[in-house]
């Protein structure tokens, strides 16, 4: 019998929440971070390596998988879980972020978006109904409504137009989802409205009236300062049902995660751990270390001798520096695994702190550790790239 989707809020500490959601492919402890498996893979890592980091759920991408190998082919091959050998839960986005990213290649109207493939120029039409169909063919445990995401800053009238369109698409997405009636699967609505708090409140209110198994906050980490993002999160989460998971899409840095959990967010995804790993940056309890920096060339100490992840203990900073400078793929693989593991360790630490009623202390101690690393010069020359428009 397929386990139905459910969410249990176990405890809170201030606005921070400790919970669990159950899907047909297993349960996920929250707060949770989802590594991004855009094209059926977390870049540079095997599914077994990803599982070893502690990850319980991955994100797959509707846009990329509809282009290749196509959702229909994935379905014929047994669904995305079997196709990529990931037996745990999968959340798929709807393609809304790519609707924004492909602004020079697409035409958007009430029905949906028509765009040219960035691969070969072929034309595709993505509607709320087709987005739901694709995610069902992939076999997603959690599907997302199709929405329109805007880069910030933008005029209020444009934010209002996109928010209202996303609400109409939310209604159509829900109907399409219910018509397919997949046992145990869940559909999340997406709050839009840019950085306008009244639009965000309206979006949240109307989405709750439509009714979803979970709610995402979209349209952030798209050009606005962190303070603006956190203000939107802080003022939006109280408008969302306490008994449903809350997902902040496409975010972000370790500091973003800690601050968003403090404001009531349960779920995150971002390309940053793997993308920065491929560019020689390691996320650690000392902050983000740029292994390209010459200071590490003769540093024989492990990346982090106290890390719970064995790869961070096993390899010296000098060796990782050598791999990065030499362009060896092993450097990208090791740093990607180390970074995903650090994110999972950070989430586990937050879960334990919330359970014990000491989240504020955990937050302060974590930030002091990052600050100490910065003061010691360990983070000199860091680069923390943001989310990619097409490739993670």
N, C-alpha and C positions, 0 to 999 in steps of 0.2 A: 504494500500500500504506500502511495506517495505521501510523504510528509508535507502537510500544508504550510505555507509561509506563516510565520508568527514572530512577534517581537515581544520580549519581556524586558521591562525596565527594572533592574535588580536593586539599584540604589543610586543615590545622588549625593554630591558633595558641593554645595553651592549650586551653580548651574551645570557643573560637570556631571555627566551621566555614565553609569556602568550598566550595560545591558547585554542581550544576546538575541540574535535572530536565527530562525530555523528555516532551512530551504530543503528542496528535494535532494540536494547533494550534500547536506550536512549543515552544521551550525557554525555561527560566526560570533566571536566575542567582540563586544564593542566597548570603547572606541576601537575602530578597525581602520587599517590602511590597506588599500587594494593596489598591488603592483599593476602596472598597465601592460596588458598583453594585446596590443593594438591589432596585430595581424595573426593572431593565434599563437603568439609567443611573447614572452617577456624578453626583450632584446638581450642576446648574449648569454642567456641562462636556460638550462633545461628545466622542465617542470619539477624534476626531483630536486634540483638546486633551489628552486623557488620555495618548495615545501620545506626544505631544510632551514630556510630563514624564519619560519614560523608563520608565513602567510597562509590565511585560511580561505581567501577569496581573491579572484582576479577580475580585472576589467577587460572586456573585449570591445572592439569598435565596429559598429554597424557599417559606417561608410567604407572602411577599408575592406572588410570581409564581403560586402556586397559587390565590390569591384573584382576581387580575386580572393579566394577561388570561386566565389559566389555563394550566397547563402543556400541556394538549392543544392549545390554540390556538397557542402558541408552536411546538410541534412541527409543526403543520400549515403554519406559516409558515416552516419551514426550520430551526428550532432557535434558541437564544438568540444564538449567534454572529452568524447572519445577521440576526436580528430587530433587534439593537441595533447592527449594523455594527461588531462587534469580532472581528476574525479571529484574535486571539491567545488564549491559554489562559484558561479560566474555571473557577474553583472555586465550587461552590455549597454553602452550609451546609444543614443538614437541617431547620431549624426548631426545634431544641432550645432555643436562646436565647429564642425567642418562647414556648415552652412555659412558661418561667419568667416572662416578662414578662406573659403573659396569665393569671396565677394566679387572678385574680378572674373570669375568663371561661371557665375550662376545668375538665374533670374528667379525671383521669389514672388509668389502671389498667394491668394487665399487658399488655393488647393494644396500648395506645397512648394518645393524648390526644384527647378530644373538646372542641371549643372553639367559641365564637361569634366570627364575624368581627368585627373592630373596625370594618369598613366599614358593614355592614348588618345584623349580628346573625344572619346565616345560620349554620347548624351545619355543622361539618366534623369529620371523623375522620382523624387522622394516625397511622399505624402505621409501624413500621420499613420494612415492605414498600412502603407507599404513598410514604414519603419517598424511597426509592430509585427508585420508578417515576417520580415527579415529576422527579427530577434527571436520569434517563435521557431523559425527554421533552424536557427543556430542552437536553440534549446536553452536559452538564458534562464537562469533561476530568477533574476531580477531584470526587468526591462524598464526602459525609460521612455517617457513621452517624447515626441518630436517637439522641439521648441526653437525659437529664434533667439540667438545670443548676439549681443552687440558689444563692440569694443568701446571702452570708456576713455575719455569723456565723450558724451554725445548730447544733443539737445533733448530736453524733456519730452517734447512732442514725439520724437522718434522712439524714446524709451517707452512711452505710453502706447504707441502703435504696436511695437514688438511685444510688449507685455500682453496686450489685448489679443493679438494674434496667437500667442502661445497659449492663452487660456482657451481659445476656440479649438486649437489643435489638441489641447489636453482632453477636452470632451470627446473629440473624435478618436483620440488614442485609446481612451478608456472603453469606448464602445467597440472598437476593433479588437481590443484585448479580450473583452468579455465574449465577443462572438467566437473567438478561437478557443476559449475555455480550457486552457492547459492546466492539468492538475498540479496544485502546489506552487505554481509560478506567481510572481508578484509584479505589480506595475507601480512605479513611482512618478509622481507629478513633480514639475520643476518650477520653483518660484523665480520669476523674473521681475524686472523693474529698474535695472541699473542701480544707480546710487541715490534714487529718489525713494525716501522712506514711505511716503504715502502710496506710491505705486507698488512697492514691495508688500505693504500691508494688504492692499486690495488683491494682489495676486495670491498671497497666502490664504486669505479669507475665501476667495472663490474656488481655489484648488481644494481646500478642506470641504467645501460644500459639494464638489464633484465626488470626492472620496477616493483616496489611494491607500495602498498598503504602506507607503513610505513617501517622504517628501525631500526633495533636493533643493538646495540653494544654488542656482546657476548664475552665469553672467558675471562672475567675479574672477579675480586674478587675470584680468584682461586689460591691464593698463593703469588701474587705479592704485594709489598708495595703500600700503597695508592698513593704515589707520582707517581709511574709508571702507575697505573690505571688512574689517572687524566691527565697525559701527553697523554696517548692514547686517552682519551675522547676529550681532547682539540684539538688534531691534527686530529681527525676523524670527528667530527661534521661539520666542514666547507665543507667537501666533500659530505655531504648529502643534499638532496634538502630541501630548506627552507620551502616549502609548504607541507611537509610530517612530521608526528610525528617521534620523535627519542626516542628510548627506550633503557635504560641501564639495562641489564638483571642481576637479582640476587643481586642488590645493594640497600641498605646496611645500614650503620650507619646513624644517622641524619647528621653528618658532611659530609659523602659521598654525601648525597642527596643535601645539600646546595651547595657543591663545584661542583657537576655535573650540577646542574641547572645553576650555574654561567658560565658553559662551553657549554650551549646550549642543555641540555637534557630535554625531556618532560615527560617521563614515567619511573617508577621504580617498582620493586617488590623485596621482601625479606622476609624470614621466621623470621628475627630477632625480630620483635615486639612480636610475639606470643611465639617463642621459648624462648627468654629471660624472658618473663613473666612467663612461666612455671618454670623457674629456679630462680625466686625471684627478677628479675631485672626490675625496672620501669624506663621508659624514661620520662623525665620531662624537663622543661625549665632550671632546675639546672644541667642538665646532666643526666647520667644513675645512679640510686640509687640502691645499692644492699641491699634489705630489709632483707637479711639473717644476716646482720651485727648487732651485739649486741647493737650498739649505738642507734638503733631505738626501742629497747624493751620498753622504757619508754617515747617515743616521742608521745605525744598526739595530735600534730598538724596534720592537714590534709596532705596528700601526697603533694598536691599543692592547697592552698586555692584560687588561682587566675586562676586555669585552667578553660577553657570553658566547660570541660567535667564533668558532675556531679559526676561520680564515684571517680575522683581524689580529689574532694572537700569533699565527704561524709565520706571517711574512713581514719582513722588516720594511721600514719606510724607504730605505736605500734601494731594496730590490723592487718595490713598487714604483719608485721614481725611475729606476732603470727601464722597467717595462714600458712605462708611459712615454719616456723620452725616445725609446727605441721603436715605438709604434707597435709593440707586440700585442696581439689580441688577448693574451692572457692577462695583461694589465687591465683591460676593459672588463674582462670576465670577472676577475677577482674583485675589482672595485665595485662593479654592479652588484655582486652578491653581498659584499660587505655593506653597501649602502642600503639595500633592501632589508638586510638583517638589522641594521641600526634602526630603521624606521619601525620594524616590528618590535624591537626591544623598547623603543620609546613608547609605543602604544601599550605594550605589556606593563611598563612602569606606570603609565597613567591609569590603567585599569586597576592595578594593585593599590595605587594611592587613593583613588576614589573609594574603593572598597573599605579602606582603612581610615577614611575621613581626613586625609592629609594631602589632598591635592594641591592646596596653596603652597605647602612646604615643598612638594615635589617640583612644582612649577618654578619656585624661587631657586631651589638648588640646581635645577637643570640650567636655568639661565645664567647662574653664577659660574657654572662649569664652562659654558660657552664663552662667557666674558673673560674668564681666566685664560682660556686658550688664546683668545684674541690679544689679551694683554701680554702674553708670553711670546707673541709673534708667530704662533703656529699657523695662523690663518692667512698670513701675508700672501697677497696676490690671488685670492680666491675668486672664482667665477661661479655663480649659481644661476645657470640659464633657466629661463622660464619654460612654460609648456610649448611644445612645437605645434605648428598649425596642422601639419600633415603627418610628419613622422615623429615618434617619441624619442 
